[in-house]
Amino acid sequence: MKLSLKPLASDIFIGVYVIASLYLRFLFETQIQISAINSIVIGLCFVVILWVLIKLKFLNPNWFGLFKPKKQNK
């Protein structure tokens, strides 16, 4: 049995994750004074983590109902 979140919980998790990652990037830029290139690399790392969680089917985003779900043929 794989551990996975329901679509609404996944959407909330992704929203909080994106806001927190942006906050951390801006915090690092102002307090630690890292360059913009380093900030972009950190941002890409955050996106890769999110992408891996979706590919592993831990997150099942519904994108807050904005897109129609794909029908799967069985």
CHARMM-style PDB file with segment names, atoms N, HN, CA, C and O in Angstrom:
ATOM      1  N   MET     1       0.833  -1.168   0.000  1.00  0.00      PROA
ATOM      2  CA  MET     1       0.000   0.000   0.000  1.00  0.00      PROA
ATOM      3  C   MET     1       0.887   1.244   0.000  1.00  0.00      PROA
ATOM      4  O   MET     1       1.736   1.423   0.873  1.00  0.00      PROA
ATOM      5  N   LYS     2       0.671   2.084  -0.987  1.00  0.00      PROA
ATOM      6  HN  LYS     2      -0.019   1.939  -1.697  1.00  0.00      PROA
ATOM      7  CA  LYS     2       1.450   3.311  -1.083  1.00  0.00      PROA
ATOM      8  C   LYS     2       0.790   4.418  -0.278  1.00  0.00      PROA
ATOM      9  O   LYS     2      -0.434   4.509  -0.190  1.00  0.00      PROA
ATOM     10  N   LEU     3       1.621   5.238   0.296  1.00  0.00      PROA
ATOM     11  HN  LEU     3       2.616   5.164   0.224  1.00  0.00      PROA
ATOM     12  CA  LEU     3       1.136   6.396   1.029  1.00  0.00      PROA
ATOM     13  C   LEU     3       0.902   7.528   0.033  1.00  0.00      PROA
ATOM     14  O   LEU     3       1.804   7.884  -0.726  1.00  0.00      PROA
ATOM     15  N   SER     4      -0.306   8.095   0.031  1.00  0.00      PROA
ATOM     16  HN  SER     4      -1.039   7.806   0.647  1.00  0.00      PROA
ATOM     17  CA  SER     4      -0.605   9.204  -0.868  1.00  0.00      PROA
ATOM     18  C   SER     4      -1.648  10.107  -0.224  1.00  0.00      PROA
ATOM     19  O   SER     4      -2.426   9.691   0.634  1.00  0.00      PROA
ATOM     20  N   LEU     5      -1.633  11.356  -0.669  1.00  0.00      PROA
ATOM     21  HN  LEU     5      -1.001  11.694  -1.366  1.00  0.00      PROA
ATOM     22  CA  LEU     5      -2.596  12.333  -0.178  1.00  0.00      PROA
ATOM     23  C   LEU     5      -3.764  12.447  -1.150  1.00  0.00      PROA
ATOM     24  O   LEU     5      -3.612  12.216  -2.349  1.00  0.00      PROA
ATOM     25  N   LYS     6      -4.917  12.801  -0.624  1.00  0.00      PROA
ATOM     26  HN  LYS     6      -5.040  12.988   0.350  1.00  0.00      PROA
ATOM     27  CA  LYS     6      -6.074  13.028  -1.469  1.00  0.00      PROA
ATOM     28  C   LYS     6      -5.866  14.307  -2.273  1.00  0.00      PROA
ATOM     29  O   LYS     6      -5.033  15.134  -1.903  1.00  0.00      PROA
ATOM     30  N   PRO     7      -6.609  14.486  -3.370  1.00  0.00      PROA
ATOM     31  CA  PRO     7      -6.399  15.659  -4.228  1.00  0.00      PROA
ATOM     32  C   PRO     7      -6.497  17.007  -3.511  1.00  0.00      PROA
ATOM     33  O   PRO     7      -5.660  17.878  -3.750  1.00  0.00      PROA
ATOM     34  N   LEU     8      -7.476  17.204  -2.653  1.00  0.00      PROA
ATOM     35  HN  LEU     8      -8.156  16.496  -2.459  1.00  0.00      PROA
ATOM     36  CA  LEU     8      -7.604  18.486  -1.964  1.00  0.00      PROA
ATOM     37  C   LEU     8      -6.435  18.706  -1.000  1.00  0.00      PROA
ATOM     38  O   LEU     8      -5.895  19.810  -0.922  1.00  0.00      PROA
ATOM     39  N   ALA     9      -6.051  17.673  -0.276  1.00  0.00      PROA
ATOM     40  HN  ALA     9      -6.490  16.777  -0.339  1.00  0.00      PROA
ATOM     41  CA  ALA     9      -4.908  17.780   0.635  1.00  0.00      PROA
ATOM     42  C   ALA     9      -3.618  18.029  -0.148  1.00  0.00      PROA
ATOM     43  O   ALA     9      -2.745  18.766   0.309  1.00  0.00      PROA
ATOM     44  N   SER    10      -3.500  17.415  -1.328  1.00  0.00      PROA
ATOM     45  HN  SER    10      -4.210  16.817  -1.700  1.00  0.00      PROA
ATOM     46  CA  SER    10      -2.333  17.643  -2.173  1.00  0.00      PROA
ATOM     47  C   SER    10      -2.278  19.094  -2.644  1.00  0.00      PROA
ATOM     48  O   SER    10      -1.209  19.704  -2.657  1.00  0.00      PROA
ATOM     49  N   ASP    11      -3.422  19.645  -3.030  1.00  0.00      PROA
ATOM     50  HN  ASP    11      -4.291  19.150  -3.020  1.00  0.00      PROA
ATOM     51  CA  ASP    11      -3.466  21.040  -3.471  1.00  0.00      PROA
ATOM     52  C   ASP    11      -3.067  21.988  -2.350  1.00  0.00      PROA
ATOM     53  O   ASP    11      -2.322  22.941  -2.578  1.00  0.00      PROA
ATOM     54  N   ILE    12      -3.553  21.735  -1.150  1.00  0.00      PROA
ATOM     55  HN  ILE    12      -4.158  20.961  -0.965  1.00  0.00      PROA
ATOM     56  CA  ILE    12      -3.206  22.575  -0.007  1.00  0.00      PROA
ATOM     57  C   ILE    12      -1.722  22.432   0.319  1.00  0.00      PROA
ATOM     58  O   ILE    12      -1.053  23.429   0.591  1.00  0.00      PROA
ATOM     59  N   PHE    13      -1.203  21.220   0.295  1.00  0.00      PROA
ATOM     60  HN  PHE    13      -1.746  20.410   0.074  1.00  0.00      PROA
ATOM     61  CA  PHE    13       0.212  20.978   0.553  1.00  0.00      PROA
ATOM     62  C   PHE    13       1.079  21.714  -0.468  1.00  0.00      PROA
ATOM     63  O   PHE    13       2.066  22.347  -0.093  1.00  0.00      PROA
ATOM     64  N   ILE    14       0.725  21.640  -1.749  1.00  0.00      PROA
ATOM     65  HN  ILE    14      -0.076  21.126  -2.054  1.00  0.00      PROA
ATOM     66  CA  ILE    14       1.494  22.304  -2.799  1.00  0.00      PROA
ATOM     67  C   ILE    14       1.442  23.818  -2.621  1.00  0.00      PROA
ATOM     68  O   ILE    14       2.456  24.495  -2.787  1.00  0.00      PROA
ATOM     69  N   GLY    15       0.276  24.351  -2.287  1.00  0.00      PROA
ATOM     70  HN  GLY    15      -0.549  23.801  -2.152  1.00  0.00      PROA
ATOM     71  CA  GLY    15       0.149  25.793  -2.066  1.00  0.00      PROA
ATOM     72  C   GLY    15       1.021  26.278  -0.926  1.00  0.00      PROA
ATOM     73  O   GLY    15       1.723  27.281  -1.055  1.00  0.00      PROA
ATOM     74  N   VAL    16       0.978  25.565   0.193  1.00  0.00      PROA
ATOM     75  HN  VAL    16       0.408  24.750   0.298  1.00  0.00      PROA
ATOM     76  CA  VAL    16       1.799  25.935   1.355  1.00  0.00      PROA
ATOM     77  C   VAL    16       3.282  25.766   1.026  1.00  0.00      PROA
ATOM     78  O   VAL    16       4.106  26.589   1.426  1.00  0.00      PROA
ATOM     79  N   TYR    17       3.617  24.715   0.309  1.00  0.00      PROA
ATOM     80  HN  TYR    17       2.948  24.046  -0.015  1.00  0.00      PROA
ATOM     81  CA  TYR    17       5.011  24.442  -0.068  1.00  0.00      PROA
ATOM     82  C   TYR    17       5.572  25.555  -0.949  1.00  0.00      PROA
ATOM     83  O   TYR    17       6.700  26.003  -0.742  1.00  0.00      PROA
ATOM     84  N   VAL    18       4.791  26.001  -1.928  1.00  0.00      PROA
ATOM     85  HN  VAL    18       3.875  25.638  -2.096  1.00  0.00      PROA
ATOM     86  CA  VAL    18       5.245  27.061  -2.833  1.00  0.00      PROA
ATOM     87  C   VAL    18       5.431  28.372  -2.074  1.00  0.00      PROA
ATOM     88  O   VAL    18       6.435  29.058  -2.262  1.00  0.00      PROA
ATOM     89  N   ILE    19       4.481  28.721  -1.227  1.00  0.00      PROA
ATOM     90  HN  ILE    19       3.665  28.163  -1.074  1.00  0.00      PROA
ATOM     91  CA  ILE    19       4.588  29.959  -0.455  1.00  0.00      PROA
ATOM     92  C   ILE    19       5.787  29.902   0.486  1.00  0.00      PROA
ATOM     93  O   ILE    19       6.525  30.881   0.606  1.00  0.00      PROA
ATOM     94  N   ALA    20       5.988  28.771   1.152  1.00  0.00      PROA
ATOM     95  HN  ALA    20       5.389  27.976   1.055  1.00  0.00      PROA
ATOM     96  CA  ALA    20       7.123  28.632   2.075  1.00  0.00      PROA
ATOM     97  C   ALA    20       8.457  28.675   1.327  1.00  0.00      PROA
ATOM     98  O   ALA    20       9.415  29.284   1.804  1.00  0.00      PROA
ATOM     99  N   SER    21       8.523  28.039   0.169  1.00  0.00      PROA
ATOM    100  HN  SER    21       7.745  27.545  -0.219  1.00  0.00      PROA
ATOM    101  CA  SER    21       9.781  28.049  -0.579  1.00  0.00      PROA
ATOM    102  C   SER    21      10.102  29.451  -1.099  1.00  0.00      PROA
ATOM    103  O   SER    21      11.262  29.862  -1.084  1.00  0.00      PROA
ATOM    104  N   LEU    22       9.093  30.186  -1.555  1.00  0.00      PROA
ATOM    105  HN  LEU    22       8.151  29.852  -1.567  1.00  0.00      PROA
ATOM    106  CA  LEU    22       9.337  31.567  -1.983  1.00  0.00      PROA
ATOM    107  C   LEU    22       9.790  32.437  -0.816  1.00  0.00      PROA
ATOM    108  O   LEU    22      10.691  33.263  -0.964  1.00  0.00      PROA
ATOM    109  N   TYR    23       9.166  32.249   0.340  1.00  0.00      PROA
ATOM    110  HN  TYR    23       8.435  31.578   0.459  1.00  0.00      PROA
ATOM    111  CA  TYR    23       9.561  33.006   1.537  1.00  0.00      PROA
ATOM    112  C   TYR    23      11.014  32.728   1.894  1.00  0.00      PROA
ATOM    113  O   TYR    23      11.767  33.653   2.200  1.00  0.00      PROA
ATOM    114  N   LEU    24      11.412  31.456   1.857  1.00  0.00      PROA
ATOM    115  HN  LEU    24      10.800  30.705   1.608  1.00  0.00      PROA
ATOM    116  CA  LEU    24      12.791  31.103   2.188  1.00  0.00      PROA
ATOM    117  C   LEU    24      13.778  31.692   1.188  1.00  0.00      PROA
ATOM    118  O   LEU    24      14.846  32.172   1.568  1.00  0.00      PROA
ATOM    119  N   ARG    25      13.415  31.653  -0.095  1.00  0.00      PROA
ATOM    120  HN  ARG    25      12.547  31.263  -0.404  1.00  0.00      PROA
ATOM    121  CA  ARG    25      14.308  32.227  -1.104  1.00  0.00      PROA
ATOM    122  C   ARG    25      14.491  33.724  -0.898  1.00  0.00      PROA
ATOM    123  O   ARG    25      15.614  34.222  -0.967  1.00  0.00      PROA
ATOM    124  N   PHE    26      13.400  34.450  -0.646  1.00  0.00      PROA
ATOM    125  HN  PHE    26      12.487  34.045  -0.591  1.00  0.00      PROA
ATOM    126  CA  PHE    26      13.517  35.896  -0.427  1.00  0.00      PROA
ATOM    127  C   PHE    26      14.264  36.194   0.871  1.00  0.00      PROA
ATOM    128  O   PHE    26      15.022  37.161   0.947  1.00  0.00      PROA
ATOM    129  N   LEU    27      14.053  35.375   1.873  1.00  0.00      PROA
ATOM    130  HN  LEU    27      13.438  34.589   1.811  1.00  0.00      PROA
ATOM    131  CA  LEU    27      14.769  35.546   3.138  1.00  0.00      PROA
ATOM    132  C   LEU    27      16.268  35.346   2.942  1.00  0.00      PROA
ATOM    133  O   LEU    27      17.074  36.127   3.448  1.00  0.00      PROA
ATOM    134  N   PHE    28      16.639  34.294   2.203  1.00  0.00      PROA
ATOM    135  HN  PHE    28      15.984  33.660   1.792  1.00  0.00      PROA
ATOM    136  CA  PHE    28      18.050  34.046   1.932  1.00  0.00      PROA
ATOM    137  C   PHE    28      18.670  35.183   1.134  1.00  0.00      PROA
ATOM    138  O   PHE    28      19.809  35.571   1.394  1.00  0.00      PROA
ATOM    139  N   GLU    29      17.929  35.725   0.158  1.00  0.00      PROA
ATOM    140  HN  GLU    29      17.004  35.410  -0.053  1.00  0.00      PROA
ATOM    141  CA  GLU    29      18.475  36.807  -0.655  1.00  0.00      PROA
ATOM    142  C   GLU    29      18.728  38.065   0.168  1.00  0.00      PROA
ATOM    143  O   GLU    29      19.718  38.760  -0.058  1.00  0.00      PROA
ATOM    144  N   THR    30      17.849  38.367   1.117  1.00  0.00      PROA
ATOM    145  HN  THR    30      17.044  37.802   1.301  1.00  0.00      PROA
ATOM    146  CA  THR    30      18.008  39.603   1.867  1.00  0.00      PROA
ATOM    147  C   THR    30      18.957  39.473   3.058  1.00  0.00      PROA
ATOM    148  O   THR    30      19.792  40.351   3.276  1.00  0.00      PROA
ATOM    149  N   GLN    31      18.845  38.408   3.821  1.00  0.00      PROA
ATOM    150  HN  GLN    31      18.167  37.695   3.645  1.00  0.00      PROA
ATOM    151  CA  GLN    31      19.651  38.290   5.038  1.00  0.00      PROA
ATOM    152  C   GLN    31      21.040  37.726   4.780  1.00  0.00      PROA
ATOM    153  O   GLN    31      22.023  38.226   5.327  1.00  0.00      PROA
ATOM    154  N   ILE    32      21.130  36.713   3.972  1.00  0.00      PROA
ATOM    155  HN  ILE    32      20.332  36.307   3.527  1.00  0.00      PROA
ATOM    156  CA  ILE    32      22.424  36.091   3.715  1.00  0.00      PROA
ATOM    157  C   ILE    32      23.089  36.737   2.494  1.00  0.00      PROA
ATOM    158  O   ILE    32      24.293  36.592   2.285  1.00  0.00      PROA
ATOM    159  N   GLN    33      22.312  37.430   1.715  1.00  0.00      PROA
ATOM    160  HN  GLN    33      21.334  37.548   1.885  1.00  0.00      PROA
ATOM    161  CA  GLN    33      22.761  38.126   0.517  1.00  0.00      PROA
ATOM    162  C   GLN    33      23.435  37.189  -0.476  1.00  0.00      PROA
ATOM    163  O   GLN    33      24.582  37.395  -0.870  1.00  0.00      PROA
ATOM    164  N   ILE    34      22.697  36.154  -0.871  1.00  0.00      PROA
ATOM    165  HN  ILE    34      21.764  35.987  -0.551  1.00  0.00      PROA
ATOM    166  CA  ILE    34      23.180  35.275  -1.925  1.00  0.00      PROA
ATOM    167  C   ILE    34      22.834  35.903  -3.270  1.00  0.00      PROA
ATOM    168  O   ILE    34      21.981  36.788  -3.346  1.00  0.00      PROA
ATOM    169  N   SER    35      23.480  35.457  -4.304  1.00  0.00      PROA
ATOM    170  HN  SER    35      24.173  34.739  -4.242  1.00  0.00      PROA
ATOM    171  CA  SER    35      23.247  36.027  -5.628  1.00  0.00      PROA
ATOM    172  C   SER    35      21.937  35.501  -6.213  1.00  0.00      PROA
ATOM    173  O   SER    35      21.348  34.547  -5.704  1.00  0.00      PROA
ATOM    174  N   ALA    36      21.507  36.133  -7.272  1.00  0.00      PROA
ATOM    175  HN  ALA    36      21.985  36.908  -7.686  1.00  0.00      PROA
ATOM    176  CA  ALA    36      20.260  35.725  -7.933  1.00  0.00      PROA
ATOM    177  C   ALA    36      20.397  34.336  -8.543  1.00  0.00      PROA
ATOM    178  O   ALA    36      19.436  33.567  -8.551  1.00  0.00      PROA
ATOM    179  N   ILE    37      21.572  34.010  -9.048  1.00  0.00      PROA
ATOM    180  HN  ILE    37      22.352  34.635  -9.041  1.00  0.00      PROA
ATOM    181  CA  ILE    37      21.809  32.681  -9.638  1.00  0.00      PROA
ATOM    182  C   ILE    37      21.638  31.604  -8.572  1.00  0.00      PROA
ATOM    183  O   ILE    37      21.010  30.577  -8.827  1.00  0.00      PROA
ATOM    184  N   ASN    38      22.184  31.825  -7.395  1.00  0.00      PROA
ATOM    185  HN  ASN    38      22.695  32.659  -7.188  1.00  0.00      PROA
ATOM    186  CA  ASN    38      22.027  30.855  -6.306  1.00  0.00      PROA
ATOM    187  C   ASN    38      20.570  30.723  -5.903  1.00  0.00      PROA
ATOM    188  O   ASN    38      20.116  29.624  -5.581  1.00  0.00      PROA
ATOM    189  N   SER    39      19.834  31.816  -5.914  1.00  0.00      PROA
ATOM    190  HN  SER    39      20.202  32.708  -6.175  1.00  0.00      PROA
ATOM    191  CA  SER    39      18.417  31.770  -5.586  1.00  0.00      PROA
ATOM    192  C   SER    39      17.643  30.954  -6.617  1.00  0.00      PROA
ATOM    193  O   SER    39      16.729  30.207  -6.268  1.00  0.00      PROA
ATOM    194  N   ILE    40      18.012  31.098  -7.884  1.00  0.00      PROA
ATOM    195  HN  ILE    40      18.754  31.705  -8.168  1.00  0.00      PROA
ATOM    196  CA  ILE    40      17.354  30.317  -8.937  1.00  0.00      PROA
ATOM    197  C   ILE    40      17.653  28.830  -8.767  1.00  0.00      PROA
ATOM    198  O   ILE    40      16.769  27.994  -8.955  1.00  0.00      PROA
ATOM    199  N   VAL    41      18.876  28.499  -8.418  1.00  0.00      PROA
ATOM    200  HN  VAL    41      19.595  29.178  -8.265  1.00  0.00      PROA
ATOM    201  CA  VAL    41      19.244  27.092  -8.193  1.00  0.00      PROA
ATOM    202  C   VAL    41      18.456  26.520  -7.017  1.00  0.00      PROA
ATOM    203  O   VAL    41      17.971  25.390  -7.085  1.00  0.00      PROA
ATOM    204  N   ILE    42      18.328  27.287  -5.950  1.00  0.00      PROA
ATOM    205  HN  ILE    42      18.722  28.205  -5.895  1.00  0.00      PROA
ATOM    206  CA  ILE    42      17.532  26.843  -4.802  1.00  0.00      PROA
ATOM    207  C   ILE    42      16.076  26.639  -5.217  1.00  0.00      PROA
ATOM    208  O   ILE    42      15.450  25.654  -4.826  1.00  0.00      PROA
ATOM    209  N   GLY    43      15.542  27.559  -6.001  1.00  0.00      PROA
ATOM    210  HN  GLY    43      16.051  28.359  -6.319  1.00  0.00      PROA
ATOM    211  CA  GLY    43      14.171  27.440  -6.488  1.00  0.00      PROA
ATOM    212  C   GLY    43      13.984  26.199  -7.351  1.00  0.00      PROA
ATOM    213  O   GLY    43      12.969  25.513  -7.235  1.00  0.00      PROA
ATOM    214  N   LEU    44      14.955  25.904  -8.216  1.00  0.00      PROA
ATOM    215  HN  LEU    44      15.779  26.461  -8.310  1.00  0.00      PROA
ATOM    216  CA  LEU    44      14.873  24.696  -9.037  1.00  0.00      PROA
ATOM    217  C   LEU    44      14.905  23.435  -8.182  1.00  0.00      PROA
ATOM    218  O   LEU    44      14.224  22.457  -8.489  1.00  0.00      PROA
ATOM    219  N   CYS    45      15.691  23.456  -7.118  1.00  0.00      PROA
ATOM    220  HN  CYS    45      16.244  24.251  -6.869  1.00  0.00      PROA
ATOM    221  CA  CYS    45      15.726  22.303  -6.206  1.00  0.00      PROA
ATOM    222  C   CYS    45      14.365  22.087  -5.546  1.00  0.00      PROA
ATOM    223  O   CYS    45      13.907  20.952  -5.410  1.00  0.00      PROA
ATOM    224  N   PHE    46      13.720  23.185  -5.136  1.00  0.00      PROA
ATOM    225  HN  PHE    46      14.092  24.107  -5.246  1.00  0.00      PROA
ATOM    226  CA  PHE    46      12.380  23.069  -4.552  1.00  0.00      PROA
ATOM    227  C   PHE    46      11.380  22.509  -5.571  1.00  0.00      PROA
ATOM    228  O   PHE    46      10.523  21.699  -5.219  1.00  0.00      PROA
ATOM    229  N   VAL    47      11.489  22.936  -6.821  1.00  0.00      PROA
ATOM    230  HN  VAL    47      12.185  23.594  -7.107  1.00  0.00      PROA
ATOM    231  CA  VAL    47      10.578  22.446  -7.868  1.00  0.00      PROA
ATOM    232  C   VAL    47      10.829  20.973  -8.154  1.00  0.00      PROA
ATOM    233  O   VAL    47       9.881  20.217  -8.366  1.00  0.00      PROA
ATOM    234  N   VAL    48      12.087  20.553  -8.163  1.00  0.00      PROA
ATOM    235  HN  VAL    48      12.857  21.167  -7.991  1.00  0.00      PROA
ATOM    236  CA  VAL    48      12.410  19.142  -8.406  1.00  0.00      PROA
ATOM    237  C   VAL    48      11.848  18.262  -7.292  1.00  0.00      PROA
ATOM    238  O   VAL    48      11.336  17.176  -7.563  1.00  0.00      PROA
ATOM    239  N   ILE    49      11.936  18.715  -6.053  1.00  0.00      PROA
ATOM    240  HN  ILE    49      12.352  19.598  -5.833  1.00  0.00      PROA
ATOM    241  CA  ILE    49      11.365  17.948  -4.933  1.00  0.00      PROA
ATOM    242  C   ILE    49       9.863  17.782  -5.125  1.00  0.00      PROA
ATOM    243  O   ILE    49       9.320  16.696  -4.923  1.00  0.00      PROA
ATOM    244  N   LEU    50       9.201  18.854  -5.513  1.00  0.00      PROA
ATOM    245  HN  LEU    50       9.642  19.737  -5.677  1.00  0.00      PROA
ATOM    246  CA  LEU    50       7.754  18.793  -5.746  1.00  0.00      PROA
ATOM    247  C   LEU    50       7.435  17.858  -6.905  1.00  0.00      PROA
ATOM    248  O   LEU    50       6.489  17.075  -6.823  1.00  0.00      PROA
ATOM    249  N   TRP    51       8.209  17.931  -7.979  1.00  0.00      PROA
ATOM    250  HN  TRP    51       8.978  18.567  -8.045  1.00  0.00      PROA
ATOM    251  CA  TRP    51       8.007  17.079  -9.149  1.00  0.00      PROA
ATOM    252  C   TRP    51       8.176  15.607  -8.789  1.00  0.00      PROA
ATOM    253  O   TRP    51       7.400  14.766  -9.242  1.00  0.00      PROA
ATOM    254  N   VAL    52       9.187  15.289  -7.974  1.00  0.00      PROA
ATOM    255  HN  VAL    52       9.817  15.973  -7.606  1.00  0.00      PROA
ATOM    256  CA  VAL    52       9.421  13.901  -7.567  1.00  0.00      PROA
ATOM    257  C   VAL    52       8.247  13.380  -6.732  1.00  0.00      PROA
ATOM    258  O   VAL    52       7.826  12.236  -6.907  1.00  0.00      PROA
ATOM    259  N   LEU    53       7.719  14.208  -5.829  1.00  0.00      PROA
ATOM    260  HN  LEU    53       8.062  15.137  -5.687  1.00  0.00      PROA
ATOM    261  CA  LEU    53       6.580  13.769  -5.016  1.00  0.00      PROA
ATOM    262  C   LEU    53       5.345  13.500  -5.873  1.00  0.00      PROA
ATOM    263  O   LEU    53       4.563  12.599  -5.569  1.00  0.00      PROA
ATOM    264  N   ILE    54       5.166  14.276  -6.941  1.00  0.00      PROA
ATOM    265  HN  ILE    54       5.801  15.007  -7.189  1.00  0.00      PROA
ATOM    266  CA  ILE    54       4.033  14.032  -7.840  1.00  0.00      PROA
ATOM    267  C   ILE    54       4.274  12.774  -8.660  1.00  0.00      PROA
ATOM    268  O   ILE    54       3.354  11.976  -8.841  1.00  0.00      PROA
ATOM    269  N   LYS    55       5.492  12.577  -9.162  1.00  0.00      PROA
ATOM    270  HN  LYS    55       6.240  13.225  -9.015  1.00  0.00      PROA
ATOM    271  CA  LYS    55       5.809  11.387  -9.954  1.00  0.00      PROA
ATOM    272  C   LYS    55       5.726  10.106  -9.135  1.00  0.00      PROA
ATOM    273  O   LYS    55       5.371   9.053  -9.664  1.00  0.00      PROA
ATOM    274  N   LEU    56       6.048  10.188  -7.849  1.00  0.00      PROA
ATOM    275  HN  LEU    56       6.336  11.044  -7.419  1.00  0.00      PROA
ATOM    276  CA  LEU    56       5.946   9.012  -6.977  1.00  0.00      PROA
ATOM    277  C   LEU    56       4.512   8.744  -6.535  1.00  0.00      PROA
ATOM    278  O   LEU    56       4.246   7.789  -5.806  1.00  0.00      PROA
ATOM    279  N   LYS    57       3.595   9.593  -6.982  1.00  0.00      PROA
ATOM    280  HN  LYS    57       3.811  10.369  -7.574  1.00  0.00      PROA
ATOM    281  CA  LYS    57       2.165   9.488  -6.668  1.00  0.00      PROA
ATOM    282  C   LYS    57       1.873   9.717  -5.184  1.00  0.00      PROA
ATOM    283  O   LYS    57       0.832   9.291  -4.684  1.00  0.00      PROA
ATOM    284  N   PHE    58       2.794  10.391  -4.478  1.00  0.00      PROA
ATOM    285  HN  PHE    58       3.639  10.736  -4.884  1.00  0.00      PROA
ATOM    286  CA  PHE    58       2.492  10.800  -3.110  1.00  0.00      PROA
ATOM    287  C   PHE    58       1.516  11.963  -3.135  1.00  0.00      PROA
ATOM    288  O   PHE    58       0.589  12.026  -2.328  1.00  0.00      PROA
ATOM    289  N   LEU    59       1.731  12.881  -4.065  1.00  0.00      PROA
ATOM    290  HN  LEU    59       2.484  12.830  -4.721  1.00  0.00      PROA
ATOM    291  CA  LEU    59       0.815  14.009  -4.255  1.00  0.00      PROA
ATOM    292  C   LEU    59      -0.042  13.742  -5.478  1.00  0.00      PROA
ATOM    293  O   LEU    59       0.461  13.325  -6.521  1.00  0.00      PROA
ATOM    294  N   ASN    60      -1.319  13.982  -5.348  1.00  0.00      PROA
ATOM    295  HN  ASN    60      -1.727  14.322  -4.501  1.00  0.00      PROA
ATOM    296  CA  ASN    60      -2.267  13.825  -6.443  1.00  0.00      PROA
ATOM    297  C   ASN    60      -2.987  15.148  -6.671  1.00  0.00      PROA
ATOM    298  O   ASN    60      -4.134  15.315  -6.255  1.00  0.00      PROA
ATOM    299  N   PRO    61      -2.313  16.091  -7.333  1.00  0.00      PROA
ATOM    300  CA  PRO    61      -2.913  17.421  -7.447  1.00  0.00      PROA
ATOM    301  C   PRO    61      -4.144  17.438  -8.333  1.00  0.00      PROA
ATOM    302  O   PRO    61      -4.203  16.775  -9.369  1.00  0.00      PROA
ATOM    303  N   ASN    62      -5.109  18.200  -7.903  1.00  0.00      PROA
ATOM    304  HN  ASN    62      -5.061  18.738  -7.061  1.00  0.00      PROA
ATOM    305  CA  ASN    62      -6.341  18.411  -8.660  1.00  0.00      PROA
ATOM    306  C   ASN    62      -6.350  19.826  -9.213  1.00  0.00      PROA
ATOM    307  O   ASN    62      -7.264  20.206  -9.944  1.00  0.00      PROA
ATOM    308  N   TRP    63      -5.326  20.611  -8.864  1.00  0.00      PROA
ATOM    309  HN  TRP    63      -4.583  20.302  -8.270  1.00  0.00      PROA
ATOM    310  CA  TRP    63      -5.173  22.002  -9.278  1.00  0.00      PROA
ATOM    311  C   TRP    63      -6.406  22.811  -8.928  1.00  0.00      PROA
ATOM    312  O   TRP    63      -6.837  23.671  -9.696  1.00  0.00      PROA
ATOM    313  N   PHE    64      -6.976  22.526  -7.751  1.00  0.00      PROA
ATOM    314  HN  PHE    64      -6.625  21.827  -7.127  1.00  0.00      PROA
ATOM    315  CA  PHE    64      -8.135  23.227  -7.202  1.00  0.00      PROA
ATOM    316  C   PHE    64      -9.329  23.192  -8.158  1.00  0.00      PROA
ATOM    317  O   PHE    64     -10.152  24.107  -8.165  1.00  0.00      PROA
ATOM    318  N   GLY    65      -9.417  22.132  -8.964  1.00  0.00      PROA
ATOM    319  HN  GLY    65      -8.748  21.388  -8.959  1.00  0.00      PROA
ATOM    320  CA  GLY    65     -10.556  21.952  -9.861  1.00  0.00      PROA
ATOM    321  C   GLY    65     -10.515  22.813 -11.105  1.00  0.00      PROA
ATOM    322  O   GLY    65     -11.535  22.963 -11.778  1.00  0.00      PROA
ATOM    323  N   LEU    66      -9.363  23.385 -11.432  1.00  0.00      PROA
ATOM    324  HN  LEU    66      -8.534  23.263 -10.886  1.00  0.00      PROA
ATOM    325  CA  LEU    66      -9.276  24.261 -12.600  1.00  0.00      PROA
ATOM    326  C   LEU    66      -9.260  23.488 -13.916  1.00  0.00      PROA
ATOM    327  O   LEU    66      -9.737  23.992 -14.933  1.00  0.00      PROA
ATOM    328  N   PHE    67      -8.725  22.289 -13.908  1.00  0.00      PROA
ATOM    329  HN  PHE    67      -8.338  21.879 -13.082  1.00  0.00      PROA
ATOM    330  CA  PHE    67      -8.638  21.489 -15.122  1.00  0.00      PROA
ATOM    331  C   PHE    67      -9.509  20.256 -15.000  1.00  0.00      PROA
ATOM    332  O   PHE    67      -9.725  19.746 -13.901  1.00  0.00      PROA
ATOM    333  N   LYS    68     -10.011  19.775 -16.129  1.00  0.00      PROA
ATOM    334  HN  LYS    68      -9.835  20.190 -17.022  1.00  0.00      PROA
ATOM    335  CA  LYS    68     -10.815  18.555 -16.113  1.00  0.00      PROA
ATOM    336  C   LYS    68      -9.890  17.367 -15.922  1.00  0.00      PROA
ATOM    337  O   LYS    68      -8.810  17.329 -16.512  1.00  0.00      PROA
ATOM    338  N   PRO    69     -10.293  16.390 -15.105  1.00  0.00      PROA
ATOM    339  CA  PRO    69      -9.444  15.212 -14.901  1.00  0.00      PROA
ATOM    340  C   PRO    69      -9.375  14.369 -16.171  1.00  0.00      PROA
ATOM    341  O   PRO    69     -10.329  14.304 -16.946  1.00  0.00      PROA
ATOM    342  N   LYS    70      -8.241  13.734 -16.362  1.00  0.00      PROA
ATOM    343  HN  LYS    70      -7.466  13.787 -15.733  1.00  0.00      PROA
ATOM    344  CA  LYS    70      -8.066  12.856 -17.519  1.00  0.00      PROA
ATOM    345  C   LYS    70      -8.766  11.523 -17.248  1.00  0.00      PROA
ATOM    346  O   LYS    70      -8.728  11.002 -16.133  1.00  0.00      PROA
ATOM    347  N   LYS    71      -9.396  10.992 -18.274  1.00  0.00      PROA
ATOM    348  HN  LYS    71      -9.426  11.416 -19.179  1.00  0.00      PROA
ATOM    349  CA  LYS    71     -10.023   9.674 -18.152  1.00  0.00      PROA
ATOM    350  C   LYS    71      -8.991   8.622 -18.479  1.00  0.00      PROA
ATOM    351  O   LYS    71      -8.293   8.711 -19.488  1.00  0.00      PROA
ATOM    352  N   GLN    72      -8.899   7.620 -17.614  1.00  0.00      PROA
ATOM    353  HN  GLN    72      -9.467   7.548 -16.794  1.00  0.00      PROA
ATOM    354  CA  GLN    72      -7.937   6.566 -17.816  1.00  0.00      PROA
ATOM    355  C   GLN    72      -8.645   5.352 -18.391  1.00  0.00      PROA
ATOM    356  O   GLN    72      -9.702   4.943 -17.908  1.00  0.00      PROA
ATOM    357  N   ASN    73      -8.050   4.784 -19.427  1.00  0.00      PROA
ATOM    358  HN  ASN    73      -7.192   5.116 -19.819  1.00  0.00      PROA
ATOM    359  CA  ASN    73      -8.590   3.556 -20.012  1.00  0.00      PROA
ATOM    360  C   ASN    73      -7.995   2.361 -19.300  1.00  0.00      PROA
ATOM    361  O   ASN    73      -6.782   2.260 -19.119  1.00  0.00      PROA
ATOM    362  N   LYS    74      -8.874   1.459 -18.902  1.00  0.00      PROA
ATOM    363  HN  LYS    74      -9.859   1.540 -19.050  1.00  0.00      PROA
ATOM    364  CA  LYS    74      -8.399   0.261 -18.204  1.00  0.00      PROA
ATOM    365  C   LYS    74      -8.631  -0.959 -19.046  1.00  0.00      PROA
ATOM    366  OT1 LYS    74      -8.297  -2.069 -18.629  1.00  0.00      PROA
TER     367      LYS     74
END
